[in-house]
């Protein structure tokens, strides 16, 4: 299986990006040394196949995981005042 990865780093064909082998390289934005700007590259990479059990474990764990935020938590939140935070606010006069 293949996918496209965009990167600001210049790699060669046959190298690796994000753990995948580079098959093709395309320059999206050429580098410009006068402006000290890097180029942007698209890489067509070969993705190694996942083990057969890995896909079923991910989907099972996601469906069983409880949601982290409840409606009561998000509805009852208010910002802390400076007195509650215990910080000092200093005003600096005009210069």
Buried (B, 14 or more C-beta within 10 A) or exposed (E): EEEEBEBEEEBEEEBEBEEBBBEEBEEEEEBEEEEEEBBBBBBBBEEEEEEEEEEEEEEEEEEEEEEEEEEEEEEEEEEEEEEEEEEEEEEEEEE
